Each structure stands twice: as C-alpha cells, then as structure tokens.
C-alpha cells in the first residue's frame, strides 16, 4: 500500500506543473494545447508498445469504454485549460479540486464502492479548505465566474475519466489502455479544433517547448501514474490525493509568476494537506 500511495503522490507532484507550463506556453488556444498534449503522449506510447508487444497486439483489443474515457479526458483538458486562461491559477485548480465529491458519487453509483464513514472527516476537511480559498470569488465579475464554472466542469470530467480506469482494473495490458484513451482524447480534441477553426501551427518556439514538456511530464508520467493508482485503490482516494495538486500549483504560481493568494489560501491549503496526510497514514497503518 505504501508503494501505491508513493507513486500516486509522485504522479500528483508531476501533474501539478501543468498550470505553469500552460501559462508559459503563451497565447496558444486551450484546445490546441489539449490536443498536442494527448497526441504527443500517444505518439510516444504507441511505437514503444508496438516494439514490445507487436503491432497487431497494439491495434487489437478495442474497447468503446476506453474511447469514452478519452472523451472525458479531452473534456477535462479543454475546460480546465480554458479556465486557467479566464481565472487565476488558485481559483482554477481549487474549483477543479471538487472532483473528489464527484468521484465519491460516481463510485457509489457505478462501482458500488461507496466511501466508508471513516473517510468522511477527510472530505469535510478538504471541503472546508476549498471553501476558504474560493469563497472570495463569489461576487467577482462574469468573466472570472465563467472560468470558475469551467473548472467545476473539468472536475466532473476527470472523476469520470478515472472511474473507467478503475472499472477495467483487471485488464493486464495497461499500456494499451493508455494508448486507446490518449488516442481517443486526441481525436476528440482535434474535432473540437476543426469545429472552432483554431490553427494547429504557427506558434513560437517557447510555446512548442512548453507543450512538449506538458505532454512528457504531467501527461505521460503524471496522468499515467494516476491511472495506474486508480486500478489499485478506490478512485475517491485517488481524487482526494489529487487535492495536493492545487496546493503545489499555487505555490508554483507564487514562486514563478508572482500570483500571491489571500490569507485564506494558507488556512485552506493546510486543511487539504492534513486531510490527505491522514488518509495516507491510516491506510498504511
């Protein structure tokens, strides 16, 4: 169990760099970033898997549920990256951090893995922490609130996406699962780009560097570890651990972009860290 949580926290740590890389990518449309993020990841995984297992093994074994997971992943990236461009890093990440509530609901409805009563204090602590951080945004202007609503939509998408990873935890070919999910996500992102008329090229060198780093770091490594953890422990626990991402991302925004949150951030972040720490401690005990 300690190994599972160790890799899960590592995945969260790597994924937390997403917000900074998106900001550093500059004026690249959020749909373009989302498309290349999953397309490059799939482009790395597919030839590696084909060399190890053979081309036929990489192509066969199609599951429509994996395509559905790709749709949810594409929706998560598009709405989350859009929210980052419409609100602050802190607001976007913490509102997107409502996903443990969606995960608990979906686990109970579809996986028959309702959170036990012993985990309720962790959710309450995390919920209070998120409320402290985002409560000051209720009266902000419409453009900021739109970004906040997109972040909440992103939360529902990521919970559904990880739920499918949990549903097929017995599938031995984890790499094929990732290839199909990332491949489907790239197709849905491309459809979105064609519908909106966004261009796929013509961006600066620094933008391409940030997009490649986003694909290889937070996506190929970070999200793959999150999917792997979802196959071994309940998704509401994975989503609760994911609440460390906003803490780390906001600290990154403070260090590298000069975005300093209000005093309530520190109280809220402390409660979130406490809730995740207690969960990991009790699980390993």
N, C-alpha and C positions, 0 to 999 in steps of 0.2 A: 504493500500500500504506500509506503514511503516513496518508492521509486515512481509510482504513478503520479503522486502529488508533486514530486520533484520535477518531472517532465512537464506536468501541467503548468506549474508556476514558471518554468523556463519558457514555455510557449506564450504565456501571458506577457512575460517580460519582453520577448522579442516583438510580439504583436503591438505592444504599447508604443513602438516607434512609428506606427503608421501615420498618426496625425501630423507629426513633424515632417515626415517625408512628403506627405500630401501638400502641406503648406509650402515647402521648399520647391516643389515641382512648379510653382508659379501659376500662371494663367492658363493652365491646361484644364479643359472641361472635365467635370467629375465623371462623366460617362466614359471618356477616353481613358482616364486613369484606371477606372474599374476594369475596362476591357483588357488593357495591356497587363494589368496586374495578374489576372487569372490566365490569360492567353500565354504569357511567358512562362508561368508556373507549369501549365500543362505541356508546353513545348520542351521543358526540361525533363519532366517526369516520363513522358511517353517514350522517347528513344531509349532512356535508361531501362525502363521496364521491358521494352521490346528486345533489347540486347540480352537481358537476363532470362526472360520467360519465353521469348519468341514473339514474332509479330502477330501470329494468329491468336495466341493467348491474350495479347493486349487488346485485340479487337473484339473477340467473342465475350459472352457473358454480360450483354447489355441489360441493364435494369432501368425501367422507367422511373423508379423511385429515386435513383441517383440523379436522373435528369431533373426531377422535381427539387432535389436538394440544390442542384446547380442554379435553378430558378430563384430559390430563396437566397442563395449566396449572392447572386447578381443583384437582387433587390436590396439586400443588406448593404453591399458596397456602394451602390448608386445613391441610395437615400442617406447613408452615413457620410459619404464624401461630399454630397450636396449640403448636408447640414454643417459640415466643417467650414464651408465657404459662405455660410449665411449666419453663423453664430460663433461664439468663442470656442476654443478647444475644450475648456472646462464644461460648458453647457452641453456641447455635442456629446462628449464622452460620457458624462454622468447621466444624461437622459437616455442615451443608448444603453446605459447600465441598468435600465429597468428590466433587461432580459431575464434575470433570474425569476422574476414574477411570472413572465410568460412561460419560462421553462418549467416551473413548478406546475402551472396549469396544464400545459401540454403533456407533461409526464403523467399526471393523474388521468387525463382523458384518453390518451393514445397508447401509453406504455404500461399503464397500471402500476406506476412507480410513484405513488403519492409521497411527498416528503413527510417523514415521521415528525411527531410533535417535538422531538428533541432538537430539530433543526430550526424551529420557528424563531427562537431568540436570535439566530444568526440573520435571518431575513429581516426581522424587526430592526436590529442594529444597522444593517446595511440600508434599509429603507429610510430610517431617520437620518443617516448620514447623507443620502442623496437629497433628501428634502432640505436639509440645512444648506446645501450647496446651491440648489437651483431655485429656492423659494423667492429669491430677489428678482427673478426674471419674469414673474407673472405679469407685471404691469409694463413690460418693455414694448417697444414698437413692433408693428406687424412683421417686418422682415426678420427680426430676431425670433419671434414666436414661430414663424414658418420653419426656420431652421431647427427649432426645438421639436416641433411636430415630426419633422423628417427623422430626427434622431430616435424618437419613440417608435416610429415605423421600422427603423433599422433594428431595433431591439427585438421586435416580434419576428422579423425575418431570420435573425441569427439563431434564435431559440428553435425555430422550425428546422433550420438547416442542421443544427447539431442533433436534433431529435432523430433525424433519419440515420445519422451515423450510429446512434445508439440502437435503432431498430435492427440494423444489419451488423451487429457486433460479432456474429458468428461467421461472417464472410472471411475466409482466410486470406484473400488477396486484397490487402489494404491499399496497395499501390494502384490497383485497377479501380478501386472505389474513388481514390483521389483524382485519377485521370478523367474518369467519367464525370465527376462533379465539377472539376475545374473546366473541363471541355464544354460541358453544357452551360456553365456560367458565362464562359467567353462568347458562346453563340447568342445567348440572351442579351448580353451587353452589346454585341455587335448589332443585333436587331434594334435595340434602343438607339444606337448611334445613327443607323440608317434612317430611322424614323424621325430623328431630330435634326439630321443633316450636319452633324459635327464632323469635322475633318480629322483624319487619322494620322496625319503627318504635318510637318512644318513647325515643330516646336523646338525650343532651344536645347543645346547640348546638356545643360544642367538639368533641364526637365526630364530628358531621357535617362540620365544617370539616376535621378530620384525614383523614376518609375521602375527601372530595373532593380534597384535596391529594395523597393517596395515589394516586388514580385519574389525576389530571392530570400528576403528576410522575413517580414511579417506574414507573407502568404505561404511560400514554400516550406518554411521552417515553423513559423508561429502557428498558422492555421492547421497545418498538418498534425502538429502535436496536440492541438485542441481536439481534432477529430479522433486521434488515437486515444486520448484520455476519455472521450465520450463513449468509446467502445468498452471501457473497463470500469467506469463508475457512472452513477446516475447523472443525467445532464443538468439537473438543478444544482448539483455540486460544482460541475464544470463552470456553469454560468455564474455561480456565486464567486468562485475564484477569479473569474474574468473581471470582477469589480475592482481588482487591483490595477487593471489597465488604465482606468481614468486617473487614478492617483499618480501612476508613473507618467502618463501622458501630460498631465497638468504640470507636474514637476519639470518635465522636459520643456513645456511651453514657457515656464518661468525662467529656466536656465538659458534657453536658446532664442526665445522670441520676446522676452520681456513682458509676457502676459501674466500679471500677478492677480490671483483671485482675491476675494474679500476674506475677512477673518473666519467666516463660516466654513470656508473650504477646509481649513485645518481641523476644525472640530469634526466635520463630516468625514474627511479622509481618515481621521483617527478611528472613527467608529467602523468604517469599512474594513480597514486593516485588522482591527480587533475581531470582527466577525469572521473573516477568512482565516485568521490565525487560530481562532478557537476551533473552527471546523477541522482544519488540518491536524491540530493537536489531538482532538478527541478521536478522529478517525484512525490515527496512527497509534493511539494508546490502546 
